Amino acid sequence: MSTNLRWRRRFPTSANNFDLVLANPHVLDSERLNELLNKIEGENHRRLTLSSRSRQELRRFFNQPDSPLKSFGYILLSNWFMTQGGDRSSQLASCCEDLWDALFPCRPPERFSSPAAGQNHVMMPLAFDAFWNRVLTAQGEDIPKLDRAAAPLIVEPTLENGDIPESRDSSSEDRLCLELDNPRLHCKVEGSARALADFWRIVSAWEAQ
């Protein structure tokens, strides 16, 4: 993967907004990115293709690179090649992967969203954190220490109708939910068993201080 785009979070301390902005929008090659998106639009798998919401948001961003890229735009794009189902081996997934690699310096270590119906565009904060740390490392930047007082960890997203083929993905059985409620910390998080174990180690370290 090779890209000279440098990313920033629109709201660095937000617990529920994962929109991204470019620090160097002038270097974005809108013609190349639009061509990659055209290839995606020319593919389908099981009579399905990349969500129209994602395509519209990505094309808008390519033509206005100084504006924020909404999180649902890149979440739905990544779902095609981060799914554990058969859709992962499709040509459409490969095209989505090519576009992703032209945008970002790395891929997410795990799926951003739950494959459950209506939630496939909603970011799981722990999954974003794991990806964002990779982005900062790839960009040669320091990973900031987590400040639990900077933003609440309670995330209650508003569910909307999703439109990408992930509701039958068997990986939904691997998603776990953890809820903590004590005087020092109240949060509800969802993710893989490994991600929740890492989160629990962080919380345990806090409680030991």
N, CA and C of each residue as an Amber inpcrd file, in Angstrom:
protein
   627
   0.8350000  -1.1890000   0.0000000   0.0000000   0.0000000   0.0000000
   0.8740000   1.2440000   0.0000000   0.4950000   2.2140000  -0.8240000
   1.2780000   3.4270000  -0.9050000   0.3550000   4.5990000  -1.1790000
   0.3350000   5.5670000  -0.2840000  -0.4430000   6.7770000  -0.4860000
   0.2780000   7.9160000   0.2140000   0.2120000   9.0920000  -0.3770000
   0.8270000  10.2570000   0.2450000  -0.2010000  11.1300000   0.9500000
  -1.4070000  10.6060000   1.0950000  -2.4450000  11.3320000   1.8220000
  -2.1950000  11.1990000   3.3180000  -2.3750000  12.3000000   4.0370000
  -2.1870000  12.2990000   5.4920000  -3.5060000  12.6650000   6.1580000
  -3.9190000  11.7820000   7.0480000  -5.2540000  11.8940000   7.6240000
  -5.2380000  12.4450000   9.0410000  -6.3440000  13.1170000   9.3720000
  -6.6050000  13.6110000  10.7240000  -8.0500000  13.2870000  11.0790000
  -8.3150000  13.1720000  12.3540000  -9.7040000  13.0380000  12.7920000
 -10.3470000  14.4200000  12.8130000 -11.5900000  14.4870000  12.3760000
 -12.2960000  15.7710000  12.3970000 -12.5010000  16.2480000  13.8260000
 -12.8620000  15.3220000  14.7060000 -13.0410000  15.6340000  16.1250000
 -12.1920000  14.6450000  16.9270000 -10.9490000  14.9770000  17.2180000
  -9.9890000  14.0210000  17.7860000 -10.4140000  13.3590000  19.0840000
 -11.2060000  14.0260000  19.9190000 -11.5610000  13.4440000  21.2100000
 -12.9800000  12.8840000  21.2530000 -13.6580000  12.8910000  20.1190000
 -15.0440000  12.4190000  20.1120000 -15.1120000  10.9070000  20.2780000
 -16.1150000  10.4650000  21.0410000 -16.3260000   9.0330000  21.2450000
 -17.2890000   8.4460000  20.2350000 -17.9390000   9.2810000  19.4310000
 -18.9320000   8.7390000  18.4900000 -18.9260000   9.4230000  17.1300000
 -17.9140000  10.2270000  16.8420000 -17.7820000  10.8020000  15.5020000
 -16.4330000  10.3830000  14.9450000 -16.4520000   9.6880000  13.8080000
 -15.2300000   9.1310000  13.2350000 -14.9770000   9.6470000  11.8160000
 -15.5250000  10.8340000  11.5260000 -15.2570000  11.4630000  10.2440000
 -13.7710000  11.8220000  10.1620000 -13.2250000  11.7600000   8.9480000
 -11.8110000  12.0280000   8.7360000 -11.6150000  13.2080000   7.7920000
 -10.5150000  13.9180000   7.9650000 -10.1660000  15.0350000   7.0820000
  -8.7220000  14.8700000   6.6320000  -8.4060000  15.4620000   5.5030000
  -7.0480000  15.4200000   4.9780000  -6.2540000  16.6360000   5.4280000
  -5.0290000  16.3800000   5.8680000  -4.1200000  17.4760000   6.1950000
  -3.5190000  18.0720000   4.9240000  -3.5200000  17.2890000   3.8370000
  -2.9520000  17.7530000   2.5700000  -3.9170000  17.4600000   1.4170000
  -5.0980000  18.0750000   1.4160000  -6.1020000  17.7610000   0.3780000
  -5.6310000  18.0800000  -1.0360000  -4.6560000  18.9540000  -1.1700000
  -4.2000000  19.3610000  -2.4990000  -3.5070000  18.2310000  -3.2640000
  -3.0610000  17.1810000  -2.5580000  -2.3610000  16.0920000  -3.2480000
  -3.3030000  14.9590000  -3.6560000  -4.5680000  15.0390000  -3.2850000
  -5.5010000  13.9820000  -3.6480000  -5.7080000  13.9570000  -5.1630000
  -5.5600000  12.8020000  -5.7540000  -5.7350000  12.6020000  -7.1920000
  -7.1820000  12.1890000  -7.4520000  -8.0470000  13.1640000  -7.6240000
  -9.4740000  12.8690000  -7.7620000  -9.7710000  12.0530000  -9.0170000
  -9.0170000  12.2810000 -10.0890000  -9.2580000  11.5360000 -11.3250000
  -8.9870000  10.0430000 -11.1130000  -7.8680000   9.7180000 -10.4890000
  -7.5350000   8.3160000 -10.2400000  -8.5460000   7.6630000  -9.3070000
  -8.9130000   8.3590000  -8.2370000  -9.8500000   7.7820000  -7.2750000
 -11.2300000   7.5810000  -7.8800000 -11.6560000   8.5130000  -8.7050000
 -12.9440000   8.3510000  -9.3730000 -12.9190000   7.1770000 -10.3440000
 -11.7830000   6.9420000 -10.9850000 -11.6590000   5.7930000 -11.8720000
 -11.7710000   4.4810000 -11.0910000 -11.1410000   4.4350000  -9.9100000
 -11.2380000   3.2360000  -9.0730000 -12.6730000   3.0190000  -8.6050000
 -13.3620000   4.1120000  -8.3090000 -14.7610000   4.0010000  -7.9020000
 -15.6240000   3.5540000  -9.0780000 -15.2880000   4.0090000 -10.2800000
 -16.0160000   3.5660000 -11.4740000 -15.9000000   2.0550000 -11.6490000
 -14.7310000   1.4980000 -11.3570000 -14.5350000   0.0500000 -11.4630000
 -15.4290000  -0.6850000 -10.4730000 -15.5530000  -0.1310000  -9.2740000
 -16.4400000  -0.7320000  -8.2770000 -17.8760000  -0.7270000  -8.7840000
 -18.3010000   0.3960000  -9.3480000 -19.6740000   0.5160000  -9.8350000
 -19.9490000  -0.4230000 -11.0130000 -18.8880000  -0.8500000 -11.6880000
 -19.0470000  -1.7780000 -12.7970000 -19.0890000  -3.2320000 -12.3790000
 -18.9090000  -3.5070000 -11.0810000 -18.9180000  -4.8750000 -10.5610000
 -20.1600000  -5.1210000  -9.7200000 -20.5620000  -6.3720000  -9.6380000
 -21.6020000  -6.7660000  -8.6880000 -21.3360000  -8.2010000  -8.2700000
 -21.8320000  -8.5460000  -7.1150000 -21.6500000  -9.8860000  -6.5650000
 -22.9690000 -10.3000000  -5.9270000 -23.4840000 -11.4200000  -6.3610000
 -24.8040000 -11.8770000  -5.9140000 -25.8550000 -10.7930000  -6.1500000
 -25.7030000 -10.0910000  -7.2930000 -26.5920000  -8.9910000  -7.6820000
 -26.5230000  -7.8230000  -6.7110000 -25.4300000  -7.7120000  -6.0080000
 -25.2240000  -6.6360000  -5.0460000 -23.9520000  -5.8870000  -5.3990000
 -23.8770000  -4.6560000  -4.9520000 -22.6770000  -3.8580000  -5.1750000
 -22.4690000  -2.9550000  -3.9750000 -21.4400000  -2.1170000  -4.0400000
 -21.1780000  -1.1980000  -2.9320000 -22.3780000  -0.2880000  -2.7230000
 -22.7260000  -0.0810000  -1.4720000 -23.8470000   0.7740000  -1.1010000
 -23.8350000   2.0990000  -1.8570000 -25.0060000   2.5130000  -2.3330000
 -25.1050000   3.8030000  -3.0280000 -24.7400000   4.9520000  -2.0910000
 -25.0440000   4.8000000  -0.8080000 -24.6840000   5.8450000   0.1680000
 -23.1850000   6.0330000   0.2210000 -22.4680000   4.9220000   0.2570000
 -21.0090000   4.9870000   0.2940000 -20.4590000   5.5790000  -0.9980000
 -20.9650000   5.1320000  -2.1360000 -20.4790000   5.6240000  -3.4210000
 -20.7000000   7.1240000  -3.5640000 -21.8610000   7.5830000  -3.1600000
 -22.1590000   9.0100000  -3.2590000 -21.2570000   9.8310000  -2.3500000
 -21.0280000   9.3280000  -1.1320000 -20.1700000  10.0570000  -0.1960000
 -18.7220000  10.0740000  -0.6770000 -18.2330000   8.9360000  -1.1670000
 -16.8540000   8.8800000  -1.6570000 -16.6570000   9.7900000  -2.8570000
 -17.5750000   9.7710000  -3.8090000 -17.4250000  10.6270000  -4.9820000
 -17.5010000  12.0990000  -4.6040000 -18.3950000  12.4190000  -3.6790000
 -18.4720000  13.8020000  -3.2080000 -17.1400000  14.2390000  -2.6080000
 -16.5630000  13.3510000  -1.7840000 -15.2910000  13.6830000  -1.1350000
 -14.1640000  13.8150000  -2.1550000 -14.1050000  12.9330000  -3.1430000
 -13.0520000  13.0180000  -4.1580000 -13.0960000  14.3610000  -4.8860000
 -14.2970000  14.8960000  -5.0640000 -14.4520000  16.1710000  -5.7530000
 -14.3550000  17.3640000  -4.8130000 -14.3970000  17.0970000  -3.5020000
 -14.2560000  18.1680000  -2.5020000 -13.3160000  17.6830000  -1.3950000
 -12.0490000  17.4710000  -1.7070000 -11.1270000  16.8420000  -0.7420000
 -10.7980000  17.6860000   0.4830000 -11.2070000  18.9420000   0.4770000
 -10.9910000  19.7620000   1.6700000 -12.1640000  19.6640000   2.6410000
 -13.1280000  18.8030000   2.3280000 -14.2640000  18.5830000   3.2190000
 -14.0690000  17.2740000   3.9790000 -14.8160000  17.0520000   5.0760000
 -14.6690000  15.7970000   5.8240000 -15.2070000  14.5940000   5.0510000
 -14.5590000  13.4600000   5.2170000 -15.0570000  12.1910000   4.7030000
 -15.8890000  11.5490000   5.8080000 -17.1860000  11.4040000   5.5780000
 -18.0700000  10.8410000   6.5880000 -17.7230000   9.3720000   6.8410000
 -17.8250000   8.9560000   8.0890000 -17.3770000   7.6140000   8.4550000
 -18.1340000   6.5120000   7.7350000 -19.4390000   6.6780000   7.4990000
 -20.1860000   5.5930000   6.8520000 -19.6490000   5.3270000   5.4440000
 -19.0630000   6.3490000   4.8120000 -18.5360000   6.1770000   3.4700000
 -17.4110000   5.1680000   3.4090000 -16.4740000   5.2630000   4.3660000
 -15.3590000   4.3160000   4.3320000 -15.6580000   3.0230000   5.0980000
 -16.5920000   3.0610000   6.0430000 -16.9790000   1.8280000   6.7370000
 -17.6090000   0.8440000   5.7500000 -18.5830000   1.3180000   4.9830000
 -19.2690000   0.4560000   4.0260000 -18.3190000  -0.0310000   2.9340000
 -17.3530000   0.7920000   2.5550000 -16.3450000   0.3660000   1.5860000
 -15.5240000  -0.7890000   2.1530000 -15.0780000  -0.6620000   3.3940000
 -14.2140000  -1.6790000   3.9960000 -14.9510000  -2.9800000   4.2780000
 -16.2700000  -2.9160000   4.5090000 -17.0200000  -4.1330000   4.8290000
 -16.8690000  -5.2100000   3.7560000 -16.7200000  -4.7910000   2.5080000
 -16.6400000  -5.7680000   1.4250000 -15.3930000  -6.6330000   1.5140000
 -14.2680000  -6.0590000   1.9790000 -13.0670000  -6.8950000   2.0530000
 -12.7050000  -7.2900000   3.4760000 -13.4750000  -6.8380000   4.4620000
 -13.2400000  -7.2360000   5.8420000 -14.2300000  -8.3080000   6.3120000
 -15.2220000  -8.6210000   5.5100000 -16.1590000  -9.6660000   5.8860000
 -15.4690000 -11.0210000   5.9400000 -15.9750000 -11.9080000   6.7680000
 -15.4320000 -13.2560000   6.8720000 -16.1970000 -14.2320000   5.9840000
 -17.2080000 -13.7430000   5.2770000 -18.0140000 -14.6070000   4.4300000
 -17.4450000 -14.7480000   3.0270000 -18.2190000 -15.3790000   2.1520000
 -17.7750000 -15.6300000   0.7910000 -17.6380000 -14.3830000  -0.0490000
 -18.2930000 -13.2850000   0.3480000 -18.1820000 -12.0470000  -0.4090000
 -16.7400000 -11.5470000  -0.4610000 -15.9300000 -11.9750000   0.5040000
 -14.5460000 -11.5110000   0.5910000 -13.7280000 -11.8910000  -0.6430000
 -14.0540000 -13.0110000  -1.2820000 -13.2760000 -13.4970000  -2.4140000
 -13.7840000 -12.9760000  -3.7570000 -14.7550000 -12.0950000  -3.7470000
 -15.3360000 -11.5920000  -4.9850000 -14.4500000 -10.5330000  -5.6380000
 -14.6650000 -10.3230000  -6.9310000 -13.9430000  -9.2730000  -7.6480000
 -14.3410000  -7.9050000  -7.1250000 -15.5880000  -7.7780000  -6.7120000
 -16.0490000  -6.5170000  -6.1390000 -15.2620000  -6.1740000  -4.8850000
 -15.0320000  -7.1610000  -4.0190000 -14.2440000  -6.9270000  -2.8090000
 -12.8310000  -6.4890000  -3.1650000 -12.2530000  -7.0800000  -4.1970000
 -10.8980000  -6.7050000  -4.6240000 -10.8630000  -5.2640000  -5.1210000
 -11.9020000  -4.8430000  -5.8330000 -11.9700000  -3.4650000  -6.3080000
 -12.0980000  -2.4880000  -5.1300000 -12.8860000  -2.8680000  -4.1400000
 -13.0200000  -2.0250000  -2.9430000 -11.6750000  -1.9280000  -2.2220000
 -10.9540000  -3.0310000  -2.1950000  -9.6390000  -3.0630000  -1.5660000
  -8.6780000  -2.1230000  -2.2900000  -8.7130000  -2.1110000  -3.6180000
  -7.8310000  -1.2410000  -4.3990000  -8.0990000   0.2300000  -4.0870000
  -9.3660000   0.5850000  -3.9830000  -9.7060000   1.9720000  -3.6660000
  -9.2610000   2.3220000  -2.2580000  -9.4760000   1.3980000  -1.3200000
  -9.0460000   1.6370000   0.0570000  -7.5410000   1.9010000   0.1160000
  -6.7580000   1.0810000  -0.5730000  -5.3050000   1.2110000  -0.5410000
  -4.8280000   2.5170000  -1.1630000  -5.6090000   3.0800000  -2.0630000
  -5.2620000   4.3730000  -2.6520000  -5.5800000   5.5250000  -1.7070000
  -6.4450000   5.2550000  -0.7300000  -6.8450000   6.2990000   0.2130000
  -6.0470000   6.2740000   1.5090000  -5.8200000   5.0710000   2.0490000
  -5.2690000   4.9420000   3.3870000  -3.9370000   4.1980000   3.3780000
  -3.0620000   4.4840000   4.3480000  -1.7450000   3.8420000   4.3900000
  -1.7700000   2.4230000   4.9520000  -2.9140000   1.9820000   5.4400000
  -3.0190000   0.6390000   6.0130000  -4.4810000   0.2200000   6.0090000
  -4.7050000  -1.0680000   6.2290000  -6.0610000  -1.5890000   6.3290000
  -6.4270000  -1.7940000   7.7980000  -7.7020000  -1.8080000   8.0990000
  -8.0960000  -2.0480000   9.4960000  -7.7570000  -3.4720000   9.9200000
  -7.3370000  -3.6860000  11.1720000  -7.0240000  -5.0460000  11.6320000
  -8.2600000  -5.9030000  11.8350000  -9.4100000  -5.2730000  11.9810000
 -10.6560000  -6.0090000  12.1290000 -11.7910000  -5.1740000  11.5630000
 -12.9020000  -5.8110000  11.3610000 -14.0660000  -5.1460000  10.7840000
 -14.5100000  -3.9830000  11.6650000 -14.8820000  -2.8670000  11.0320000
 -15.3120000  -1.6770000  11.7650000 -16.6860000  -1.8230000  12.3910000
 -17.5990000  -2.5050000  11.7170000 -18.9980000  -2.5000000  12.1280000
 -19.5210000  -3.9060000  12.3450000 -20.6250000  -3.9880000  13.0470000
 -21.3020000  -5.2640000  13.2240000 -21.9940000  -5.6480000  11.9180000
 -21.9790000  -6.9420000  11.5500000 -22.7000000  -7.3690000  10.3470000
 -24.2020000  -7.4940000  10.5490000 -24.6740000  -7.2390000  11.7620000
 -26.1080000  -7.3300000  12.0230000 -26.8620000  -6.3170000  11.1720000
 -28.0550000  -6.6830000  10.7620000 -28.8700000  -5.8090000   9.9200000
 -29.0860000  -4.4620000  10.5910000 -28.8840000  -3.3930000   9.8280000
 -29.0820000  -2.0440000  10.3410000 -27.8910000  -1.4660000  11.0770000
 -26.8230000  -2.2440000  11.2630000 -25.6640000  -1.7490000  12.0070000
 -24.3650000  -1.7760000  11.1930000 -24.4590000  -2.1690000   9.9290000
 -23.2310000  -2.3600000   9.1650000 -22.5310000  -1.0730000   8.7710000
 -23.1350000   0.0840000   9.0770000 -22.5020000   1.3780000   8.7960000
 -22.0950000   2.0930000  10.0870000 -22.3350000   1.4620000  11.2400000
 -22.1070000   2.1010000  12.5450000 -20.7500000   1.6650000  13.1050000
 -19.8950000   2.6140000  13.3630000 -18.5390000   2.3210000  13.8320000
 -18.5300000   1.7800000  15.2580000 -17.7290000   0.7380000  15.4720000
 -17.4480000   0.2500000  16.8190000 -16.1580000   0.9280000  17.2730000
 -16.2060000   1.7300000  18.3300000 -15.0610000   2.5500000  18.7240000
 -13.7490000   1.8040000  18.8980000 -13.7780000   0.6200000  19.4780000
 -12.5300000  -0.1120000  19.6740000 -11.9030000  -0.5120000  18.3450000
 -12.7320000  -0.8600000  17.3820000 -12.2140000  -1.2230000  16.0590000
 -11.5820000  -0.0020000  15.4010000 -12.2000000   1.1610000  15.5780000
 -11.6090000   2.3720000  15.0100000 -10.2780000   2.6950000  15.6730000
 -10.2230000   2.5780000  16.9990000  -8.9810000   2.8820000  17.7110000
  -7.8210000   2.0290000  17.2060000  -8.0910000   0.7460000  16.9900000
  -7.0350000  -0.1500000  16.5020000  -6.5570000   0.2800000  15.1220000
  -7.4870000   0.6640000  14.2540000  -7.1320000   1.1410000  12.9170000
  -6.4000000   2.4690000  12.9920000  -6.9040000   3.3830000  13.8080000
  -6.3250000   4.7230000  13.8480000  -4.8930000   4.6970000  14.3740000
  -4.6160000   3.8240000  15.3180000  -3.2370000   3.6840000  15.7920000
  -2.3190000   3.2250000  14.6640000  -2.8150000   2.3520000  13.8090000
  -2.0400000   1.9080000  12.6500000  -1.7870000   3.0670000  11.6840000
  -2.8110000   3.8860000  11.4780000  -2.6650000   5.0290000  10.5760000
  -1.6000000   5.9890000  11.1030000  -1.6700000   6.3150000  12.3840000
  -0.6970000   7.2400000  12.9710000   0.7180000   6.6800000  12.8570000
   0.8660000   5.3970000  13.1220000   2.1820000   4.7670000  13.0070000
   2.6860000   4.8370000  11.5710000   1.8230000   4.5430000  10.6160000
   2.2170000   4.5840000   9.2050000   2.5750000   5.9940000   8.7680000
   1.9420000   6.9850000   9.3850000   2.2330000   8.3820000   9.0440000
   3.4060000   8.9370000   9.8360000   4.0370000   8.0880000  10.6680000
   5.1920000   8.5130000  11.4450000   4.8430000   9.4150000  12.6040000
   3.6390000   9.2680000  13.1410000   3.1880000  10.1090000  14.2440000
   3.0900000   9.3020000  15.5300000   3.1590000   9.9970000  16.6430000
   3.0340000   9.3450000  17.9440000   1.5780000   8.9960000  18.2180000
   1.3870000   7.8750000  18.8740000   0.0490000   7.4760000  19.2920000
  -0.2470000   8.1600000  20.6240000  -1.2680000   8.9900000  20.6860000
  -1.5590000   9.7010000  21.9350000  -2.0250000   8.7640000  23.0210000
  -1.7050000   9.0980000  24.2570000  -2.1880000   8.3120000  25.3760000
  -3.6830000   8.5270000  25.5270000  -4.3760000   7.4420000  25.8550000
  -5.8170000   7.5190000  26.0170000  -6.1550000   8.3200000  27.2660000
  -6.9360000   9.3710000  27.0770000  -7.3850000  10.2040000  28.1940000
  -8.8620000   9.9270000  28.4110000  -9.1790000   9.1730000  29.4340000
 -10.5730000   8.7810000  29.6380000 -11.4490000   9.9520000  30.0260000
 -10.8500000  11.0710000  30.4530000 -11.6430000  12.2450000  30.8110000
 -11.9150000  13.1290000  29.6060000 -11.2460000  12.8500000  28.4810000
 -11.3700000  13.7210000  27.3180000 -12.7260000  13.5840000  26.6420000
 -13.2940000  12.3720000  26.6670000 -14.5730000  12.1520000  25.9990000
 -15.2620000  10.9510000  26.6270000 -16.5850000  10.9460000  26.6700000
 -17.3000000   9.7980000  27.2280000 -17.1290000   8.5790000  26.3560000
 -17.1640000   7.4090000  26.9870000 -17.0460000   6.1610000  26.2520000
 -18.4040000   5.5190000  25.9990000 -19.4610000   6.1990000  26.3800000
 -20.7960000   5.6780000  26.1390000 -21.1780000   5.9950000  24.6960000
 -21.4160000   4.9820000  23.9080000 -21.7510000   5.1860000  22.5030000
 -23.0780000   4.5050000  22.2110000 -24.0730000   5.2880000  21.9320000
 -25.3920000   4.7480000  21.6040000 -25.7610000   5.2400000  20.2130000
 -25.2870000   4.5740000  19.1470000 -25.5420000   5.0570000  17.8030000
 -27.0040000   4.9210000  17.4010000 -27.4340000   5.8350000  16.5300000
 -28.7570000   5.7400000  15.9460000 -28.6950000   4.7870000  14.7680000
 -29.4890000   3.7290000  14.8050000 -29.4500000   2.7190000  13.7550000
 -30.2520000   3.1830000  12.5490000 -29.7080000   2.9300000  11.3690000
 -30.3890000   3.2280000  10.1280000 -30.4280000   1.9580000   9.3050000
 -31.1920000   1.9770000   8.2390000 -31.2620000   0.8070000   7.3730000
 -29.9670000   0.6660000   6.6010000 -29.2570000  -0.4340000   6.8050000
 -28.0340000  -0.6810000   6.0500000 -28.3850000  -1.2890000   4.7030000
 -27.4550000  -1.1870000   3.7690000 -27.7650000  -1.7180000   2.4490000
 -26.5510000  -2.3830000   1.8400000 -25.8460000  -3.2020000   2.6540000
 -24.7610000  -3.9950000   2.1210000 -24.8940000  -5.4090000   2.6390000
 -24.5090000  -6.3970000   1.8790000 -24.8610000  -7.7950000   2.1670000
 -24.0720000  -8.4260000   3.2850000 -24.3350000  -8.0180000   4.5270000
 -23.5690000  -8.5650000   5.6320000 -24.4460000  -9.1610000   6.7240000
 -25.7720000  -9.0800000   6.5940000 -26.6440000  -9.5020000   7.6980000
 -26.5730000 -10.9980000   7.9590000 -26.1580000 -11.7820000   6.9460000
 -26.0830000 -13.2250000   7.1570000 -24.6660000 -13.6810000   7.4320000
 -23.7360000 -12.7470000   7.6300000 -22.3330000 -13.0930000   7.8450000
 -22.1810000 -13.8210000   9.1720000 -21.5700000 -14.9870000   9.1550000
 -21.4360000 -15.7960000  10.3680000 -20.5460000 -15.1420000  11.4000000
 -19.7770000 -14.0880000  10.9950000 -18.8830000 -13.4530000  11.9590000
 -19.6450000 -12.7300000  13.0540000 -20.9800000 -12.5110000  12.8570000
 -21.7640000 -11.8560000  13.8960000 -21.7610000 -12.6590000  15.1800000
 -21.5440000 -13.9650000  15.0790000 -21.5330000 -14.7910000  16.2690000
 -20.2740000 -14.5670000  17.1000000 -19.2560000 -13.9330000  16.5000000
 -17.9990000 -13.7090000  17.1980000 -17.9390000 -12.3580000  17.8860000
 -18.9750000 -11.5320000  17.7290000 -18.9830000 -10.2210000  18.3450000
 -19.4830000 -10.3440000  19.7780000 -18.7890000  -9.6800000  20.6850000
 -19.1580000  -9.7040000  22.0970000 -19.4470000  -8.2950000  22.5610000
 -20.2090000  -8.2040000  23.6240000 -20.5570000  -6.9040000  24.1940000
 -20.1280000  -6.8790000  25.6570000 -19.5100000  -5.7730000  26.0700000
 -19.0460000  -5.6130000  27.4460000 -19.5980000  -4.3050000  27.9920000
 -20.1990000  -4.3670000  29.1660000 -20.7430000  -3.1640000  29.7960000
 -20.1730000  -3.0450000  31.2050000 -19.5890000  -1.8840000  31.5060000
 -19.0250000  -1.6150000  32.8200000 -19.7820000  -0.4630000  33.4600000
 -20.0220000  -0.5740000  34.7350000 -20.7360000   0.4770000  35.4520000
 -20.2160000   0.5360000  36.8760000 -19.2930000   1.4870000  37.1100000
 -18.7940000   1.7080000  38.4560000 -18.5300000   3.1940000  38.6280000
 -18.1790000   3.6550000  39.8190000 -18.0150000   5.0910000  40.0410000
 -16.9740000   5.7560000  39.1480000 -15.9960000   4.9950000  38.6680000
 -14.9270000   5.6020000  37.8670000 -15.1470000   5.4730000  36.3710000
 -15.9630000   4.5300000  35.9540000 -16.0930000   4.2820000  34.5190000
 -17.4530000   3.6750000  34.1980000 -18.1290000   4.2630000  33.2260000
 -19.3860000   3.7000000  32.7220000 -19.2920000   3.6540000  31.2150000
 -19.2860000   2.4600000  30.6520000 -19.1870000   2.3570000  29.2040000
 -19.7880000   1.0480000  28.7300000 -20.1670000   1.0520000  27.4590000
 -20.6800000  -0.1340000  26.7940000 -19.9560000  -0.2470000  25.4680000
 -19.2380000  -1.3460000  25.2640000 -18.4350000  -1.4960000  24.0580000
 -18.7290000  -2.8470000  23.4090000 -18.4870000  -2.9160000  22.0920000
 -18.7180000  -4.1380000  21.3410000 -17.5170000  -4.3980000  20.4480000
 -17.1210000  -5.6420000  20.3210000 -15.9890000  -5.9660000  19.4620000
 -15.6430000  -7.4390000  19.5410000 -14.5110000  -7.7810000  18.9600000
 -14.0630000  -9.1650000  19.0040000 -13.5830000  -9.5070000  20.4100000
 -13.4460000 -10.7920000  20.6820000 -12.9720000 -11.2230000  21.9990000
 -11.5850000 -10.6520000  22.2830000 -10.7340000 -10.6300000  21.2730000
  -9.3840000 -10.0950000  21.4630000  -9.4090000  -8.6070000  21.7850000
 -10.2640000  -7.8580000  21.0510000 -10.3460000  -6.4190000  21.2860000
 -10.8700000  -6.1220000  22.6860000 -11.8750000  -6.8760000  23.1320000
 -12.4220000  -6.6460000  24.4650000 -11.4260000  -7.0500000  25.5490000
 -10.6230000  -8.0640000  25.2800000  -9.5920000  -8.4570000  26.2500000
  -8.5590000  -7.3440000  26.3930000  -8.1780000  -6.7290000  25.2540000
  -7.2290000  -5.6160000  25.3050000  -7.8270000  -4.4440000  26.0660000
  -9.1140000  -4.1800000  25.8180000  -9.7800000  -3.0910000  26.5130000
  -9.8210000  -3.3520000  28.0180000 -10.0920000  -4.6020000  28.3970000
 -10.1700000  -4.9360000  29.8160000  -8.8210000  -4.7560000  30.4980000
  -7.7390000  -5.0690000  29.7840000  -6.4030000  -4.8640000  30.3610000
  -6.1390000  -3.3800000  30.6170000  -6.5980000  -2.5190000  29.6740000
  -6.4230000  -1.0840000  29.8530000  -7.2070000  -0.5960000  31.0550000
  -8.4640000  -1.0340000  31.1500000  -9.3160000  -0.6190000  32.2770000
  -8.7380000  -1.1150000  33.5960000  -8.2260000  -2.3330000  33.6140000
  -7.6390000  -2.8740000  34.8380000  -6.4350000  -2.0560000  35.2850000
  -5.6650000  -1.5680000  34.2920000  -4.5150000  -0.7260000  34.6240000
  -4.9590000   0.5890000  35.2350000  -6.0720000   1.1480000  34.6930000
  -6.6120000   2.3660000  35.2780000  -6.9880000   2.1440000  36.7470000
  -7.7160000   1.0420000  36.9910000  -8.2070000   0.7830000  38.3330000
  -7.0650000   0.5320000  39.3180000  -5.9300000   0.0630000  38.8260000
  -4.7780000  -0.2100000  39.7020000  -4.0300000   1.0590000  40.0780000
  -4.2600000   2.1570000  39.3350000  -3.5400000   3.3990000  39.6080000
  -4.0730000   4.0970000  40.8470000
